[in-house]
């Protein structure tokens, strides 16, 4: 049960998804353009936004960027299948996950719940690594004492990696743990989320010390 | 024919032909002129010697007595000069060692013909002119009787020979001088022919390589210029039709992609609402329930078909991209089977720890398609076997069904090819194998179809192991 804002320009699709998600127990509000969606976001303060990429006026990528700039509300994008441009653009703009159209309501619902569940892994208190402080109880992160705002997905990714410093996680493992994709998700979700996380917590994102790449295998948490 | 005597290149041929013609011509001309010059030289020398000889004899004749004695003969010989032999019956007067060169043949000829005879011989490596003449007594009444006196002279022709040699030498030199000149001229001529030919060739090569903008500037008004113009015209028309074809092809592809894209919007609505319908069929009447179920099933089929169409149009447009990562092949195949609930129906033989750089999603699509076909159209046991050679990883899918008929085999990867009209009700888009093959090729691999050893169909996916990051 969540308050969802659906931004979708086609009225029939919008109504259909609203009906279907409603039957899954969500409270769905809708907007038919990016501009209206952003207004609605400020007014209704939803738990999550479902955002279509193809929008008249400002497109889904731009809307996503503005939502990100405004706060940490999670975004799931509706993209055309395998249109890499859509997927990459959406992920780069800061989407937490994406579902390809035509979206089956059960799948969309599962993704929505997974994103919203992204709370703590195992609460074990405070993890301090050099300048990075991670409080798993209050779910806050700070660098040099300055708080760093993370989206639920970024937080979940950081928690998963730092839970076992030095251990290498494959992209597939991270997809299953962080995104709860049952099978064969898109590893670019992981890569993009790592990029965004690095931009927030690394002093030099090009030479990361906390989230390190292990070429050909995946990622691990440093410093060792 | 192990070695070609005639050179292969146009330039070399022209050169050889040119030089041959020039040298032969020059040599023939030089030789002919040397011949005629030497003949003239010999003739004039001979005439000169002969007339001197006869003149000397004529001058001394009035002082001679007849019949002659040895003194007379000596007097005559001295008058004619050195290297002279005079004979009368058994008397001889000779001077100089060279007079023994006078042959019996010459003397027979002089006696027989009864007139002056000349002969050229070569003895002791020297050319000689032999002159012999009988002396004739002319009576006052004009009657001529042979006197029996014969005068022979031997003259050295070495000087003439040397002149002839130098003539021949200069003829040879003339011919030799003509060779470099001929080569030069041949190169120039070959160049003037070959340059346009080479330009046309280069243009044709570029055209063949796909650069349809290639043209050669025609020079002059000869046949080669005409050829160049013709080639340019050909290129022009090829380019025009190619551009038109490409535009048509691009339009067709874009249309297919656009259609699929447009279909997705209503399908999104349908997909969203048929689930709601499915929930409500419980309390509906049987007819309504069945209709709802049909609508649900067909919607899902339509979604799959459109997705496959989109995938095909991406392959056609060349926008399909590989996303390579390290994949544990056995694990990926097992995941694929598990996700579709086939683990208990399919026998999987795969080595552990076989890693391959490949696109996980595409690998899954191929394996799911092959196994799905085997499960639907073949008979159990369906078997998936993963193996590896040094170069490639093989994923083999076999079943024990009827196998693939000969007539079907060539078309099995065709789009929308349904092997059996009765099977057109199977929930496939008719694009599955075509997409699987494209996916294999995108990896730089291949997908082959055939019959398994124990009957049944056998599909083998070949994936190369040396795929670098792309």
Boltz contact constraints between the chains, C-beta under 6 A:
constraints:
  - contact:
      token1: [A, 10]
      token2: [B, 265]
      max_distance: 6.0
  - contact:
      token1: [A, 12]
      token2: [B, 269]
      max_distance: 6.0
  - contact:
      token1: [A, 13]
      token2: [B, 268]
      max_distance: 6.0
  - contact:
      token1: [A, 13]
      token2: [B, 269]
      max_distance: 6.0
  - contact:
      token1: [A, 16]
      token2: [B, 269]
      max_distance: 6.0
  - contact:
      token1: [A, 16]
      token2: [B, 272]
      max_distance: 6.0
  - contact:
      token1: [A, 16]
      token2: [B, 273]
      max_distance: 6.0
  - contact:
      token1: [A, 17]
      token2: [B, 272]
      max_distance: 6.0
  - contact:
      token1: [A, 19]
      token2: [B, 276]
      max_distance: 6.0
  - contact:
      token1: [A, 20]
      token2: [B, 272]
      max_distance: 6.0
  - contact:
      token1: [A, 20]
      token2: [B, 275]
      max_distance: 6.0
  - contact:
      token1: [A, 20]
      token2: [B, 276]
      max_distance: 6.0
  - contact:
      token1: [A, 23]
      token2: [B, 276]
      max_distance: 6.0
  - contact:
      token1: [A, 81]
      token2: [B, 307]
      max_distance: 6.0
  - contact:
      token1: [A, 84]
      token2: [B, 321]
      max_distance: 6.0
  - contact:
      token1: [A, 101]
      token2: [B, 264]
      max_distance: 6.0
  - contact:
      token1: [A, 101]
      token2: [B, 268]
      max_distance: 6.0
  - contact:
      token1: [A, 102]
      token2: [B, 267]
      max_distance: 6.0
  - contact:
      token1: [A, 102]
      token2: [B, 268]
      max_distance: 6.0
  - contact:
      token1: [A, 102]
      token2: [B, 271]
      max_distance: 6.0
  - contact:
      token1: [A, 102]
      token2: [B, 303]
      max_distance: 6.0
  - contact:
      token1: [A, 104]
      token2: [B, 271]
      max_distance: 6.0
  - contact:
      token1: [A, 105]
      token2: [B, 272]
      max_distance: 6.0
  - contact:
      token1: [A, 105]
      token2: [B, 275]
      max_distance: 6.0
  - contact:
      token1: [A, 183]
      token2: [B, 335]
      max_distance: 6.0
  - contact:
      token1: [A, 183]
      token2: [B, 339]
      max_distance: 6.0
  - contact:
      token1: [A, 184]
      token2: [B, 364]
      max_distance: 6.0
  - contact:
      token1: [A, 216]
      token2: [B, 326]
      max_distance: 6.0
